[in-house]
């Protein structure tokens, strides 16, 4: 026992707390807000955390809008050196009211192995619950960032539609009057632009044009030599034909994927043209004949091809897997995936038809969306016939005659017992708890609350009672209570293992689950899921990962989905109307 106490003491002695205090006005500082926070947090560090080594950082009269505060910056600098094991604050908003700033700080603390504690909100990242609460905050931080981005995007789109330039690098060959907000041709550079168009039409080689410019000693605006990519960009940019183009690339990722043409803002006759539109179209045709992956108007379209259903499709004729490849480009630039039986591809002895994202995607996503919606609206009075009708709601299921009874009845039984829309994935844990488990859990929770109240009363007695309590007695009694509380918490973890497992997910798992939650919300909110439009707004990889998390395989025969086998063993089979 003595050795154990010694080891605990050594561990505590190696810990150090950075106490951060902030008030937004000098008035608050003058009214003793800072001293009160300081004293309370010091006592909390000593007697609750059990750490006596600390340093206090105070910012008086600073807002929480950002982290540009002297003591905060000094604290983080010292945290990065490994000086502190904990950061302790009065409330989380003392750090920042900006969730994005807090999320960034928390991510850094986690990487450094520093525990974050909020005294009044009981956030302590050394516990599973504290960690879970802060992870939830991170999700909402991401939501706030996305919503802000959407608002800004809407404003920028409106400006662009009205012909207002949204800023950026002024194209080579032009100058911009900021006061009058108009473009004009800059002749010295415009001559080079014209030369580039002339040369390409003559030699039809991007490399040759770049080489000719470099040999003549002509440099770009930045002074760098010319290269084929720069030349091609100039030849295909509609700006040189007097057209202002906006919102044609997705700038959110590193790949800068070109969006569907219908999403672009194209303002004709926006500014003086250096070349005609006819000439630019003619050159675009030349480029297209020499290089694949271009729109019909000559503008480049590059997108990482994610085969969403790859690895999930099974041939309904021979049972083989189905291989994926990219299909031809549609008029709007979309290139869907197609899937073919691997046995037919290799040996040509299977007659199963190929299937495309065009038919596969709408069917599967709308069926899963219907499952999510029906699971949320399911009631005790819902009949199995009504269930089937709701699952097959939508024109995309017009050729489905019925769902085979065994799978429909199994799904109905799941829903009757409180089936959760996110539980298509098998967990290996029974949903229902026994009466004894429920009773034990309630007793443990009651004891946990009693012990926590006792600790609070003990702390108040030690700190504020007129009858002074010896520190030794306080420490002994606190240890007895905390030891028992630890035993209760450990038993609760055993009784509620499933709940605890969900709270202790890794960051990657948690964010994946959060992504799936957001995805299911979007599926639920849409009456009909337009597949093509949907995957242009959602990262296709997220959709792919989501499907892989809940589905074992889809069986495909003659271009139709004949069954869906979920991870939990539930199989839904479809029977189609006769075409004869």
C-alpha angles and dihedrals in degrees: 000000000000090000090051092051089048093052091048091050091050091050092049091048090058092056124092130184128215105209112202122196128180137173122182100219138040087233090063090048092050092050090063095256091135096050092048092050091045095053094044094049094046090052090046091053092048102041106024103032091030093225119132099179111085146143125211124220118190131189112184121190096011126129123232093227090104141359096251093123125127101227093040091054091046090051093051091048090056092043089057090056090060095250096130134051096187140033113206124193136175093234133350092250089064086074097044143322088212106093092201092056090048092048090053092049093048092050089053093047091051091052090050093047093241119149117228118212129185109194101203098037096043094232108158116162091201087074128067093237094049091049091049093050092052091047088055088053089054090055091053090047089057090047091052091050092050093048091049090049091051092051092049091046091053092052092047092049091051091050092048092050088055089052096254112146111237095207134251134124113342106239117253109266095036140083126205128219105212094192097052093027095226135129125228133183115264101212101205090057095035090062089058091050090052090048090053092053091046094048095048092051088050102045102017092214125115091198092052093050092050091047092050092052093048093048090052089053093245112152134194122249090271092050094248124131119260122259134189094257092056091048093050092048090053093048094051100038108109089206088084088058092055095263123130109214121191137172096021096127131053102232095183095092137041095256096062092215117205112245127226112286092242090065094057124102108223117184112190122213090012095146140350113302124229093195132021123257089238091057093048091050090050092053090045089058090052091050092048092053090055100040134036125222100057132130117243089258092056099257116135120250118194124169133159106247111230112186097211097193097039112132093016102077124093124190111248092208106049104006095242124137120262122239123220133224138162119269128216119291118266124223092265093051097259116138109194124200124251126203129207134183108266091218091055090048094050104034105011090225097119121078098199113132123237119254129215135211085243092073102018098052100053092046097050099039093046092048092051089045089053090050091053093048095046092048089055094047098038115126137180090258093054111116125215089245091055089048091055092047092053093047090055096044113136139054091266088073096047092113094050111102098191147322114260111258102238095059093039091052092048091051090047091053091050092051092047089056094050101273112194118223090229095051100082083109112083113245101180090228125108113241097219122075123214119245091248091054092051092048093049092048092052091050092049092049090050091051091046090055091047092051093047090051090049091052091050092049091048091051092049091048091052096044104036112017118115088222099073114231116215113246091230092057090047093052093047094049092043090052092051092051095045092047091053090045089053091053091050092049091049092052091047089054089056094046094045098036094143093053092046091050090056091052096050100053117141116256091256092050093045094051089046090053090046090052091050090049091053089046093052090048090055091047090049094049095054120082089202124014112224097208099203094046091043096056091046089060097038123056103257089221090061090053090047093049091047093053091046090053095056106024132064096189148328117228113221127195127171091346094308132110104240099175145002119211112199126206092252092059097260110140122194114197124194127212115201131212116258115261094202 
